[in-house]
């Protein structure tokens, strides 16, 4: 997936505003089952929120987000409080739910 531009990330953060977190990261951190859950949610929704339950330090959350980003090959759109917003464009153009602005 190509790198998102700033205005596209802003658009996605706005689109994610009303979404509820679909995956929670607990005390075990990033596990294989967590990665499977994130991948499944991204296949269905393209844009999801991930909530950090037991990690309150910003540096901890950034480390975990980087691991999630690498393992799921997703784009991190934002981190607001204890919630990260992730986006992966569906490979099948007919199944895409979100159309990114091109300016």
N, C-alpha and C positions, 0 to 999 in steps of 0.2 A: 504494500500500500504506500502511496506517495505521502510525503510529509504535508500535514495540513497547514494552511496559512492562518494567521492571527484572526482574520475576520471570520474564517470558517469555524475555528474553535469557539469564537464568541457566539456564533449562530447556534452551534451544538450545545453550548452551556445554557443558552436561552431555551432550546428545545427540551433540555433535560430538567428544567426548573420544576415541573409538576410531577416528575417521575419519582417513584419510591425506590429505595435500594432493593435490588433483587438478590444480592449476594452479600454475606457478612464474613469478615475476616476475624476469627476468634483468636484465642490464646495460642493455638497451634501454628498460627501464621499461614504461610503459603504451602499448601499440601497439594497432592495430585488430585484429590477430589475437589478442592477449591478451584483449581485450574479447569477441570472438566466442567464444573458448574458455570464458570465464567464463559468458557467457550460455547456452551450450550445456550446460555442467555444471549450472547452476542449473535449467534446464528439466528435466533428468533427475533431479537429486538434491534440489533445493530448499535444502539445507544443504551448504556446501562449505568446504574450507580452501584458502587461497592462501598459498604460501610465498614469502618474499622472499629471493632468493639473494645479490644483490650490494648490498643496501641495509641497512647495519647500524645507522645512526642512527635513533632513534625518530622524530625530526621528519621525516626523509625518508619513512619508512614511512607516517606519518600523512598526509602530502601525497598520496602515491600512493593510499592507501586512499580519500581524499576524491574523487580523480579517478575511481577505479573505481566508487565509490558513485554519483556523478552520472551516469556514462555507462551503467551497468548498471541503475540504478534499484533498487538492492538495499539491504538493511539490514545494517550492520556490527554483528555480535553481540559481537565481542571481538577483541583483539589480544594474543596471548600469545607473547612472544619474537619470532621471525621469521615467525610464522604468524597470518594474519587469518582470522576465521570470518565467512562471508557467508551471508545467508538471503534468499530470495525465495519467497513463497507462490505455489504454482501457481494460475493463474487459473481452471483447470477444477477445481471441487470434487471431482470423481470421481477425478482423478489426483493429488490431494494425498497425500503420504506422511507429512507431519508435521502433527499436530493440536496447535495451541497451547493451553495451559491458559488458562482465562478467570478463574480463581480461584474 
